[in-house]
Amino acid sequence: MFIEDKDLQSVQEARILIRQAKEAQKVYAQLDMATIDSIVKKVADAALGASESLAKMAAEETGFGKWQDKVQKNILASEKLYDFIKDMKTLGVIHEEREKKIVEIGTPVGVITALVPSTNPTSTTIYKALIALKSGNAVIFSPHPSAIGCITKTVEIINNVLDGLGVPVGLISCLSIPTLQGTNELMKNKDVSLILATGGSAMVKAAYSSGTPALGVGPGNVPAYIEKSADIKMAVKRIIASKTFDNGTICASEQSIVTDKAIAEEVKKTFIDQGGYFLTGEKLDKVVAIMERPNGGMNPKIVGRSAKDLARIAGIDIPEGTKVLICEEKGIGRQYPFSKEKLTSLLGFYTVNDWLEGCEVCFKLLENDGMGHTLVIHSRDEEVIREFALKKPVSRLLVNTPSSQGAVGITTNLAPSLTLGCGAVGGSATSDNVTPMNLVNIRRLAYGVNDLGLDQEEPVKSMDVDIQLITKLVMEQLKKYS
């Protein structure tokens, strides 16, 4: 019987996809690590080959960002991620401590629900598919409705590869009728083992409230502190390169500049020389008027827009070549819009007396919106850098690098990732850049080493013999019950 109600159709589709994923994952989990690695490599190559076409499709469909930068995100999520995880042991015996007589065995978590935002749709889909495949799991994507076309196309490209390799249908799938009800079913169904939540605060909160284990990330409100010892020209260059990267759609992009009074005028001049424009008077009022919705939330119409686009929306004139719009904000809090997260070409600007006050202002900005996420410091004073690292409530403290590119692992050696944990202080279950290792359960095999004074009738066999025997038995059982 045809069901006209979209919400009911969505729920039914979700249940079908979950059943298919569960059966497909059981079969996939029987494959050996070498076969899984080969599959991951082929999927990564296919995604890399489609990186430009998917980027253009995402930019056109969502209206966010720049397709050229979305290509770089897709490359990060495919080629760079693969290079990072290719030698990672995720399943079977992954670690042995012979002296302590402990063996660690990786097992898949099962079926994963992956929520995908409209800001990074194709790259997040590629990334989550690869880390799920590497860890022996199935994944079902719940796409943002405004990016369903490019997300569905990405899943189609992945499945074309899997179909050619004989992987069971349903291992990687995507909800074609995205509704709140369908997504709730994907999050709350008893056969779903884990939720990977990337997106807005409300969605992440819903994931954690679902009753299903979840890895979610909260909002970023990244302060960029330019300390008086910094190379000012390079610091500004890095900040602008980061803030204009896909027009600020990465949650780790800088949101506010904090700098010392001793260098503030030079910092301002350098921003102006490199394409920054400081808003004042009526122009500032008009930009503020378009920044937020009546409830105080970010206006989606400004997300991922260039400075030129923002000026057009606000109805103001700005100099040709302007890259970012800057406001010397007067305070921090709900009534100060430039002190919040702005996923677009807007920056707040704060002047402090010294690094101690800078430390305090950065903390308040994080406390306002972004605890646990990321902070970037531009400095050549290692003592100040160390003090920030020891005291700031963030999961990533980036030094002398663009924050957008640094946090996700493009310009740093952090794990390539598009799900950036915020730790408990940020309401997240992890502070990691999420990798395949976050998607496996670790089973620990521990041999007795102390019989508490009991008589021992037979000597304990050598660890070498024990591991050989037990590994064979464990792998047989894994194939039987995983």
C-alpha positions as MATLAB code, in Angstrom:
seq = 'MFIEDKDLQSVQEARILIRQAKEAQKVYAQLDMATIDSIVKKVADAALGASESLAKMAAEETGFGKWQDKVQKNILASEKLYDFIKDMKTLGVIHEEREKKIVEIGTPVGVITALVPSTNPTSTTIYKALIALKSGNAVIFSPHPSAIGCITKTVEIINNVLDGLGVPVGLISCLSIPTLQGTNELMKNKDVSLILATGGSAMVKAAYSSGTPALGVGPGNVPAYIEKSADIKMAVKRIIASKTFDNGTICASEQSIVTDKAIAEEVKKTFIDQGGYFLTGEKLDKVVAIMERPNGGMNPKIVGRSAKDLARIAGIDIPEGTKVLICEEKGIGRQYPFSKEKLTSLLGFYTVNDWLEGCEVCFKLLENDGMGHTLVIHSRDEEVIREFALKKPVSRLLVNTPSSQGAVGITTNLAPSLTLGCGAVGGSATSDNVTPMNLVNIRRLAYGVNDLGLDQEEPVKSMDVDIQLITKLVMEQLKKYS';
ca = [
       0.000    0.000    0.000;
       1.329    3.419   -0.949;
       1.859    5.689    2.040;
       1.375    9.357    1.277;
       2.805   10.663    4.532;
       6.444   11.644    4.060;
       7.350   11.089    7.705;
       6.006    7.530    7.665;
       7.785    6.772    4.406;
      11.007    8.059    5.918;
      10.652    5.906    9.047;
       9.900    2.815    6.970;
      12.885    3.468    4.730;
      15.112    3.888    7.771;
      14.012    0.517    9.148;
      14.662   -1.191    5.825;
      18.125    0.349    5.555;
      18.949   -0.723    9.121;
      17.948   -4.337    8.420;
      20.019   -4.391    5.239;
      22.981   -2.785    6.980;
      22.887   -5.274    9.838;
      22.955   -8.273    7.508;
      25.595   -6.752    5.228;
      27.849   -5.888    8.165;
      27.766   -9.462    9.448;
      29.144  -10.660    6.120;
      31.632   -7.800    5.729;
      33.046   -8.391    9.214;
      34.143  -11.892    8.131;
      36.642  -10.451    5.666;
      40.300  -10.430    6.589;
      42.169   -7.177    7.187;
      44.022   -7.336    3.866;
      40.756   -7.585    1.922;
      39.194   -4.740    3.891;
      42.282   -2.597    3.287;
      42.016   -3.281   -0.445;
      38.358   -2.219   -0.417;
      39.167    0.965    1.506;
      41.904    1.815   -1.002;
      39.584    1.407   -3.989;
      36.844    3.512   -2.400;
      39.359    6.240   -1.506;
      40.662    6.275   -5.078;
      37.140    6.571   -6.510;
      36.294    9.416   -4.144;
      39.529   11.187   -5.029;
      38.729   10.849   -8.724;
      35.322   12.454   -8.161;
      36.603   15.159   -5.803;
      36.124   18.042   -8.246;
      32.733   17.043   -9.617;
      31.381   16.430   -6.107;
      32.778   19.760   -4.909;
      31.047   21.651   -7.691;
      27.820   19.800   -7.049;
      27.953   20.611   -3.311;
      28.642   24.305   -3.890;
      25.848   24.610   -6.433;
      23.286   22.727   -4.369;
      23.928   24.360   -0.988;
      25.155   27.790   -2.078;
      27.832   27.557    0.614;
      31.530   28.185    0.187;
      33.816   27.798   -2.810;
      33.997   24.661   -4.887;
      37.778   24.984   -5.258;
      38.171   24.680   -1.489;
      35.620   21.882   -1.321;
      37.928   19.959   -3.659;
      40.650   20.247   -1.018;
      38.244   18.975    1.625;
      37.380   15.993   -0.564;
      41.084   15.269   -1.071;
      41.595   15.450    2.701;
      38.720   13.012    3.242;
      39.977   10.536    0.643;
      43.683   10.592   -0.239;
      45.086   12.167    2.934;
      42.809   10.158    5.214;
      43.709    6.924    3.431;
      47.427    7.617    3.815;
      46.859    8.118    7.542;
      44.782    4.962    8.158;
      46.170    2.500    5.598;
      48.547    0.777    8.037;
      46.249    1.087   11.049;
      45.352   -2.209   12.730;
      41.661   -2.044   13.525;
      40.361   -5.634   13.565;
      41.605   -8.900   15.013;
      44.745   -8.846   17.144;
      45.816   -5.210   17.063;
      48.293   -5.084   19.950;
      50.222   -7.477   22.178;
      52.083   -6.786   25.410;
      54.094   -9.954   25.901;
      55.621   -9.036   29.246;
      52.262   -8.025   30.737;
      50.525  -10.918   28.948;
      47.728   -8.826   27.474;
      46.352   -9.121   23.936;
      44.072   -6.450   22.462;
      41.529   -7.491   19.846;
      39.569   -5.026   17.712;
      35.940   -5.757   16.837;
      33.462   -3.642   14.825;
      30.719   -1.783   16.656;
      28.165   -2.795   13.997;
      25.715   -0.414   12.297;
      26.515    3.308   12.441;
      24.164    6.216   11.785;
      26.060    9.161   10.306;
      24.523   12.641   10.319;
      25.904   14.876    7.570;
      25.842   18.710    7.603;
      25.214   20.935    4.604;
      28.434   22.894    5.186;
      30.769   19.967    4.378;
      28.456   17.437    2.743;
      30.542   15.401    0.302;
      33.795   15.459    2.273;
      32.051   14.371    5.491;
      30.326   11.537    3.622;
      33.588   10.288    2.104;
      35.389   10.560    5.437;
      32.736    8.734    7.467;
      32.361    6.000    4.856;
      36.110    5.317    4.826;
      36.543    5.181    8.603;
      33.482    2.913    8.867;
      34.772    0.555    6.165;
      38.254    0.461    7.706;
      36.768   -0.555   11.063;
      34.482   -3.274    9.666;
      31.227   -1.390   10.140;
      28.136   -0.536    8.125;
      27.028    3.080    7.891;
      23.705    4.728    7.053;
      23.803    8.418    6.183;
      21.125   10.865    7.231;
      21.713   13.790    4.866;
      20.920   17.414    5.495;
      17.866   18.111    3.297;
      19.574   21.031    1.549;
      22.476   18.800    0.480;
      20.698   15.550   -0.282;
      21.658   15.534   -3.976;
      25.431   15.729   -3.522;
      25.424   13.408   -0.506;
      23.379   10.814   -2.381;
      25.738   11.077   -5.351;
      28.739   10.521   -3.082;
      27.157    7.381   -1.625;
      26.349    6.208   -5.160;
      30.010    6.543   -6.202;
      31.095    4.563   -3.146;
      28.523    1.837   -3.773;
      29.544    1.507   -7.407;
      32.959    0.459   -6.126;
      31.580   -1.864   -3.460;
      29.190   -3.545   -5.900;
      32.089   -4.358   -8.187;
      33.919   -5.997   -5.289;
      31.032   -8.188   -4.231;
      30.368   -6.357   -0.969;
      26.792   -7.020    0.240;
      24.174   -4.431   -0.674;
      23.307   -2.117    2.188;
      26.706   -1.831    3.841;
      26.813    1.855    2.874;
      23.458    3.556    2.338;
      21.670    6.882    2.513;
      18.194    7.952    3.564;
      16.463    9.242    0.432;
      13.546   10.808    2.319;
      15.235   12.840    5.053;
      12.818   13.827    7.795;
      13.163   14.386   11.511;
      11.146   11.226   12.106;
      13.332    9.136    9.811;
      16.510   10.453   11.405;
      15.107    9.718   14.864;
      14.498    6.138   13.780;
      18.088    5.873   12.562;
      19.316    7.172   15.910;
      17.019    5.244   18.263;
      16.606    1.866   16.560;
      17.902   -1.006   18.704;
      19.975   -2.375   15.818;
      22.007    0.828   15.483;
      25.184    0.638   17.564;
      26.639    4.144   17.276;
      25.821    7.630   16.001;
      28.421    9.851   14.330;
      26.929   13.313   14.684;
      28.419   16.285   12.856;
      26.340   19.443   12.614;
      24.497   22.004   14.687;
      24.120   21.989   18.477;
      20.469   20.861   18.435;
      21.245   17.887   16.228;
      24.238   16.825   18.328;
      22.178   17.137   21.504;
      19.457   14.972   19.947;
      22.066   12.324   19.127;
      23.289   12.226   22.714;
      19.694   12.110   23.980;
      18.710    9.203   21.722;
      19.774    6.412   24.053;
      22.279    5.157   21.467;
      26.015    5.676   22.041;
      27.105    8.747   20.090;
      30.189   10.653   19.045;
      29.130   14.247   18.465;
      30.839   17.588   18.120;
      29.603   20.922   19.360;
      30.009   24.389   17.872;
      33.361   26.019   17.374;
      34.015   29.616   18.378;
      37.730   29.692   17.749;
      39.721   32.606   19.158;
      42.956   33.459   17.350;
      45.404   35.132   19.692;
      48.182   37.175   18.070;
      50.766   37.596   20.821;
      53.260   40.462   20.709;
      56.176   38.220   19.681;
      54.318   36.888   16.620;
      55.293   37.364   12.998;
      52.348   39.686   12.362;
      52.293   39.508    8.566;
      52.358   35.699    8.608;
      49.792   35.506   11.396;
      47.335   37.690    9.480;
      48.035   35.822    6.253;
      47.272   32.511    7.954;
      44.098   33.805    9.571;
      42.734   35.204    6.307;
      43.698   32.017    4.430;
      41.790   30.028    7.033;
      38.738   32.266    7.289;
      38.323   32.433    3.511;
      38.854   28.667    3.097;
      35.457   27.577    1.793;
      34.246   30.909    3.204;
      34.543   29.818    6.829;
      32.300   26.737    6.762;
      34.669   24.553    8.802;
      33.701   24.731   12.478;
      37.367   25.231   13.395;
      37.655   28.469   11.417;
      38.685   31.563   13.377;
      35.814   33.589   14.811;
      37.601   36.349   16.749;
      41.028   37.976   16.772;
      42.571   38.778   20.145;
      45.788   40.775   20.125;
      48.083   42.731   22.423;
      47.697   46.498   22.749;
      51.403   46.964   21.941;
      50.892   45.615   18.408;
      47.163   46.231   17.853;
      47.537   49.107   15.392;
      50.076   47.193   13.338;
      47.791   44.147   13.333;
      44.850   46.273   12.133;
      46.925   47.858    9.385;
      48.182   44.453    8.278;
      44.633   43.116    8.086;
      43.613   46.101    5.957;
      46.649   45.638    3.704;
      45.756   41.972    3.201;
      42.042   42.412    2.512;
      40.372   43.013    5.851;
      37.731   45.723    6.168;
      36.761   47.143    9.578;
      33.049   47.852    9.834;
      31.835   50.983   11.620;
      28.726   53.111   11.894;
      25.796   52.421    9.573;
      27.668   49.723    7.669;
      28.253   47.798   10.875;
      24.596   48.175   11.872;
      23.450   46.804    8.511;
      25.745   43.776    8.764;
      24.659   43.077   12.338;
      21.034   43.186   11.144;
      21.598   40.208    8.796;
      23.767   38.091   11.116;
      21.125   36.453   13.270;
      17.569   35.225   13.247;
      15.054   36.634   15.765;
      15.817   33.788   18.203;
      19.514   34.693   18.219;
      20.641   31.781   16.058;
      22.950   32.184   13.082;
      21.193   33.350    9.928;
      21.642   30.513    7.390;
      21.559   33.054    4.553;
      25.018   34.322    5.504;
      26.688   30.926    6.051;
      29.572   30.195    3.681;
      29.359   33.574    1.942;
      32.196   35.757    0.730;
      32.714   39.284    2.033;
      31.355   40.575   -1.268;
      28.207   38.471   -0.880;
      27.695   39.666    2.692;
      28.020   43.287    1.605;
      25.438   42.732   -1.106;
      23.006   41.056    1.317;
      23.490   43.859    3.854;
      23.251   46.581    1.208;
      26.626   48.219    1.849;
      29.658   49.158   -0.242;
      33.075   47.745    0.590;
      36.478   48.175   -1.115;
      37.232   45.948   -4.089;
      39.253   42.930   -3.043;
      37.909   42.760    0.510;
      38.260   39.221    1.894;
      36.920   39.472    5.444;
      34.697   41.911    7.334;
      35.892   42.770   10.843;
      34.222   44.405   13.830;
      35.944   45.730   16.926;
      33.437   44.114   19.257;
      32.689   45.806   22.579;
      31.998   42.735   24.672;
      31.376   39.007   24.870;
      27.965   37.425   25.266;
      24.577   36.877   23.715;
      24.067   40.555   22.896;
      27.406   40.781   21.038;
      26.988   38.913   17.717;
      30.641   39.137   16.710;
      31.605   37.214   19.855;
      29.760   34.102   18.609;
      30.395   31.454   15.966;
      30.120   32.898   12.449;
      30.495   30.301    9.681;
      31.165   33.000    7.123;
      33.612   35.803    6.263;
      33.153   37.731    9.517;
      35.612   38.255   12.384;
      35.409   39.891   15.778;
      38.408   41.889   17.028;
      39.569   42.379   20.631;
      42.528   44.293   22.064;
      44.096   43.246   25.389;
      46.892   44.633   27.555;
      49.015   41.485   27.640;
      48.948   37.703   27.265;
      47.390   37.229   30.690;
      44.374   39.302   29.687;
      44.471   37.629   26.283;
      44.226   34.284   28.032;
      41.164   35.500   29.950;
      39.413   36.929   26.876;
      40.019   33.726   24.902;
      38.502   31.732   27.760;
      35.407   33.953   27.818;
      34.972   33.600   24.048;
      35.158   29.817   24.362;
      32.785   29.868   27.312;
      30.353   31.980   25.286;
      30.143   29.389   22.496;
      32.780   26.779   21.753;
      34.096   25.104   24.896;
      36.359   22.156   24.205;
      36.816   22.804   20.503;
      39.862   24.697   19.195;
      42.066   27.714   19.868;
      44.923   29.040   17.748;
      47.866   31.098   18.942;
      50.387   33.003   16.854;
      53.517   33.521   18.928;
      57.243   32.870   19.144;
      57.221   32.818   22.929;
      57.232   29.144   23.956;
      56.416   29.973   27.589;
      53.223   31.791   26.582;
      52.312   28.979   24.188;
      52.795   26.417   26.962;
      50.658   28.437   29.395;
      47.825   28.552   26.858;
      48.127   24.814   26.259;
      47.982   24.046   29.975;
      45.041   26.294   30.812;
      42.688   26.647   27.855;
      39.644   24.290   27.748;
      40.112   23.110   24.162;
      40.868   19.799   22.472;
      43.177   21.374   19.875;
      45.637   24.183   20.607;
      47.081   25.138   17.235;
      50.306   27.120   16.943;
      51.296   29.353   14.005;
      48.963   27.720   11.478;
      45.602   28.443    9.822;
      42.988   27.040   12.192;
      40.593   25.597    9.581;
      43.310   23.664    7.808;
      45.272   22.889   10.967;
      42.429   21.402   13.001;
      41.374   18.944   10.290;
      44.938   17.828    9.602;
      45.843   19.621    6.363;
      48.621   21.851    7.746;
      49.380   19.839   10.901;
      50.037   16.201   11.732;
      46.722   15.824   13.517;
      44.568   12.951   12.291;
      42.728   13.923    9.081;
      39.157   14.284   10.280;
      35.897   16.107    9.706;
      34.496   15.155   13.110;
      36.406   17.088   15.754;
      35.643   16.004   19.296;
      35.226   18.667   22.003;
      35.753   16.486   25.065;
      33.544   16.377   28.143;
      33.922   20.127   28.716;
      32.293   20.671   25.323;
      29.610   18.030   25.805;
      31.334   15.460   23.609;
      32.214   11.829   24.328;
      35.689   12.295   22.854;
      38.322   14.988   22.421;
      39.834   13.183   19.423;
      39.939   13.958   15.763;
      37.726   10.923   15.151;
      39.394    8.017   13.287;
      38.556    4.344   12.645;
      39.868    3.538   16.131;
      36.896    5.395   17.602;
      34.609    2.970   15.772;
      35.926   -0.311   17.174;
      35.492   -2.053   20.505;
      38.693   -3.282   22.109;
      38.486   -6.749   23.635;
      41.336   -7.392   26.072;
      42.673  -10.873   26.619;
      44.504  -10.955   29.963;
      46.507  -13.921   31.324;
      46.820  -14.478   35.029;
      50.221  -13.449   36.368;
      49.592  -13.802   40.106;
      47.736  -16.713   41.692;
      47.561  -15.051   45.102;
      49.674  -17.729   46.770;
      47.730  -20.692   45.380;
      49.745  -23.745   44.495;
      50.403  -23.995   40.794;
      50.335  -27.546   39.498;
      51.719  -26.793   36.052;
      54.093  -24.045   34.894;
      52.534  -21.309   32.782;
      53.305  -21.793   29.108;
      55.409  -19.254   27.303;
      53.637  -16.191   25.948;
      54.711  -17.070   22.421;
      52.855  -20.386   22.469;
      49.820  -18.904   24.229;
      49.417  -16.123   21.673;
      49.714  -18.458   18.721;
      47.028  -20.755   20.093;
      44.704  -18.107   21.415;
      44.899  -15.931   18.328;
      43.741  -18.839   16.167;
      40.842  -19.562   18.520;
      39.869  -15.906   18.830;
      39.782  -15.350   15.081;
      37.596  -18.436   14.635;
      35.178  -17.140   17.254;
      35.166  -13.646   15.769;
      34.102  -15.002   12.407;
      31.402  -17.054   14.076;
      29.850  -14.394   16.297;
      30.756  -10.944   14.905;
];
